[in-house]
Every structure is written in structure tokens, then in C-alpha cells.
Amino acid sequence: MLHGPGRHSVDFSDICRADDIWAALGPKPNGPWCVVLSANRNKPEIRIVMSMITLREITAATVRVVCALETREEQKRFVAPNALSIAQAYFEPRAIFRAVYADEVPVGFVMWKPADEAEVAYLWRLMIDHNHQKMGYAKQAITQLINLLRDAGYRRMQTSVVLGDGGPLDFYRSIGFVETDAMLANGERVLTRSL
Ligand SMILES: CC(C)(COP(=O)(O)OP(=O)(O)OC[C@H]1O[C@@H](n2cnc3c(N)ncnc32)[C@H](O)[C@@H]1OP(=O)(O)O)[C@@H](O)C(=O)NCCC(=O)NCCS
């Protein structure tokens, strides 16, 4: 599937397999990447370009675009809208939130706060807009967050997930979180990962 800059995507699965494409292009990059199609008709070209993921402060100039980022409809029960997360942070002074940027494009949102336990950070919210999912952005954003938390003296990260089909549990497992026996009062399962 090739995703365009807008909401367009093209499914090539009938005519080519991803493994064949990577075999022809060389090793799959170890990090987020995107496909760049040249607009030059005399020299058609497809390039695989690595994206740089950064966590950036949200400002008066960017808050609207960050609040407009959305998950897929069926994912909405797993995470609050970004506007609500930012409003909740207003009442939780220890919360820190950032926009996730892929190069210069805002693609997601992440929010964390200290947990009740010493040296433990609680990953409160994480989302990647539906137009930008499955490109390694969340994984890279968490890598950035881990570095940031280590530098701030944290030794462990916790999060909690709504269990259910299409939920983020497998994503968190794939980046090193393990399930605990603990459940929050709202029914979310607590996950943990050392830093
Ligand atoms: C969960 C979420 C943040 C993942 O974002 P993403 O940018 O698509 O994830 P990535 O592309 O970085 O995926 C990293 C790895 O996790 C895997 N993965 C991603 N989403 C997955 C899912 N729903 N189920 C299983 N595996 C998943 C990817 O295949 C990838 O594996 P790989 O490294 O072996 O290729 C995104 O799907 C989302 O915003 N979901 C809705 C909100 C939500 O549930 N947030 C978490 C609770 S607060």
C-alpha cells in the first residue's frame, strides 16, 4: 500500500509483494521511511526516504492542527481525542505533552507524567493519525521518549491499555512492554517496561 500526502492510498498488493520490492531495493531501513515519487515525467523515479521523528512542544500556532489529528474510527475507543488530553493536562501540572513530527509534518501526539512510584513514568496518551500509521512513527516516537525519560532519571515506564480487538496491546508488546496483573479502576490493563 502506498499512502499519498492526502487521504489517498494505492493498493499494489495484486501486482507486487513487499518482500520482492525490498529484495530489489536493498535492505529495509531500520526506522521510519516514506516513498517519494518524482514528478518529472522524463525521469520517473521512486525513492525510499527515511523520516526524522521529533517530539515538539505544541504552540498557539500548532494546537489546532494537532487537535485535528485523528485515529481510525474503530480505534477511537482506545484513546481520547488530543483536545481532551491537552485539557486534562491543564489540571495535571506534572503532565508533559508533545506533538510527534515526521520531518516537518505533525503526525501524532504523546503525553506522560510521573507515576506514583519513584523513578517510574506513566505514558498517559499516544496516538498516530490514521493517515500516518504503520510507518514506524509510534515506535520511533517511543524510542525518543525513552531517551528523554532516561535523561530525566526515570528507570521504568508504565502505561495502560483498553483490551480488545484492534487495540494497542500487540503494538506495546512489540516495543518491549509486558503485561502486569494490575488493572486500573476503569478496566485498563497496566503494562510495564524497564528503561
Ligand atoms: C498504536 C499506534 C500508536 C501505533 O502507531 P503506528 O505508528 O502505526 O505504529 P508503528 O508503525 O510504529 O508500529 C511499530 C510496530 O508495531 C506494530 N503494530 C503497530 N500497530 C499495531 C497493532 N494495532 N497491532 C499489532 N501490531 C501493531 C507494527 O507492525 C510495527 O511492528 P514492526 O516494527 O515489527 O514492523 C496507532 O495504531 C494508534 O494511534 N492507535 C490508536 C490509539 C491507541 O490505541 N493508542 C495507544 C493507547 S493510549
PDBQT file of the ligand as one rigid body, heavy atoms in Angstrom, charges set to zero:
ROOT
HETATM    1  C1  LIG A 201      -0.947   2.110  18.415  1.00  0.00    +0.000 C 
HETATM    2  C2  LIG A 201      -0.446   3.174  17.436  1.00  0.00    +0.000 C 
HETATM    3  C3  LIG A 201       0.060   4.395  18.224  1.00  0.00    +0.000 C 
HETATM    4  C4  LIG A 201       0.687   2.581  16.591  1.00  0.00    +0.000 C 
HETATM    5  O1  LIG A 201       1.170   3.599  15.722  1.00  0.00    +0.000 OA
HETATM    6  P1  LIG A 201       1.974   3.267  14.379  1.00  0.00    +0.000 P 
HETATM    7  O2  LIG A 201       2.780   4.468  14.025  1.00  0.00    +0.000 OA
HETATM    8  O3  LIG A 201       1.049   2.726  13.362  1.00  0.00    +0.000 OA
HETATM    9  O4  LIG A 201       2.936   2.078  14.874  1.00  0.00    +0.000 OA
HETATM   10  P2  LIG A 201       4.350   1.706  14.205  1.00  0.00    +0.000 P 
HETATM   11  O5  LIG A 201       4.227   1.838  12.730  1.00  0.00    +0.000 OA
HETATM   12  O6  LIG A 201       5.445   2.453  14.881  1.00  0.00    +0.000 OA
HETATM   13  O7  LIG A 201       4.450   0.168  14.586  1.00  0.00    +0.000 OA
HETATM   14  C5  LIG A 201       5.548  -0.363  15.302  1.00  0.00    +0.000 C 
HETATM   15  C6  LIG A 201       5.397  -1.864  15.354  1.00  0.00    +0.000 C 
HETATM   16  O8  LIG A 201       4.176  -2.232  15.990  1.00  0.00    +0.000 OA
HETATM   17  C7  LIG A 201       3.345  -2.983  15.105  1.00  0.00    +0.000 C 
HETATM   18  N1  LIG A 201       1.971  -2.518  15.301  1.00  0.00    +0.000 N 
HETATM   19  C8  LIG A 201       1.508  -1.266  15.136  1.00  0.00    +0.000 A 
HETATM   20  N2  LIG A 201       0.177  -1.215  15.422  1.00  0.00    +0.000 NA
HETATM   21  C9  LIG A 201      -0.161  -2.498  15.754  1.00  0.00    +0.000 A 
HETATM   22  C10 LIG A 201      -1.371  -3.130  16.153  1.00  0.00    +0.000 A 
HETATM   23  N3  LIG A 201      -2.508  -2.429  16.292  1.00  0.00    +0.000 N 
HETATM   24  N4  LIG A 201      -1.355  -4.443  16.404  1.00  0.00    +0.000 NA
HETATM   25  C11 LIG A 201      -0.207  -5.160  16.287  1.00  0.00    +0.000 A 
HETATM   26  N5  LIG A 201       0.979  -4.629  15.918  1.00  0.00    +0.000 NA
HETATM   27  C12 LIG A 201       0.990  -3.315  15.667  1.00  0.00    +0.000 A 
HETATM   28  C13 LIG A 201       3.840  -2.663  13.725  1.00  0.00    +0.000 C 
HETATM   29  O9  LIG A 201       3.571  -3.714  12.822  1.00  0.00    +0.000 OA
HETATM   30  C14 LIG A 201       5.329  -2.489  13.963  1.00  0.00    +0.000 C 
HETATM   31  O10 LIG A 201       5.981  -3.745  14.029  1.00  0.00    +0.000 OA
HETATM   32  P3  LIG A 201       7.446  -3.942  13.333  1.00  0.00    +0.000 P 
HETATM   33  O11 LIG A 201       8.360  -2.935  13.997  1.00  0.00    +0.000 OA
HETATM   34  O12 LIG A 201       7.763  -5.349  13.648  1.00  0.00    +0.000 OA
HETATM   35  O13 LIG A 201       7.234  -3.654  11.887  1.00  0.00    +0.000 OA
HETATM   36  C15 LIG A 201      -1.577   3.626  16.463  1.00  0.00    +0.000 C 
HETATM   37  O14 LIG A 201      -2.122   2.471  15.849  1.00  0.00    +0.000 OA
HETATM   38  C16 LIG A 201      -2.694   4.411  17.128  1.00  0.00    +0.000 C 
HETATM   39  O15 LIG A 201      -2.650   5.643  17.204  1.00  0.00    +0.000 OA
HETATM   40  N6  LIG A 201      -3.734   3.676  17.609  1.00  0.00    +0.000 N 
HETATM   41  C17 LIG A 201      -4.901   4.300  18.245  1.00  0.00    +0.000 C 
HETATM   42  C18 LIG A 201      -4.578   4.939  19.568  1.00  0.00    +0.000 C 
HETATM   43  C19 LIG A 201      -4.056   3.953  20.614  1.00  0.00    +0.000 C 
HETATM   44  O16 LIG A 201      -4.518   2.830  20.726  1.00  0.00    +0.000 OA
HETATM   45  N7  LIG A 201      -3.059   4.443  21.387  1.00  0.00    +0.000 N 
HETATM   46  C20 LIG A 201      -2.470   3.677  22.466  1.00  0.00    +0.000 C 
HETATM   47  C21 LIG A 201      -3.240   3.766  23.724  1.00  0.00    +0.000 C 
HETATM   48  S1  LIG A 201      -3.133   5.340  24.514  1.00  0.00    +0.000 SA
ENDROOT
TORSDOF 0
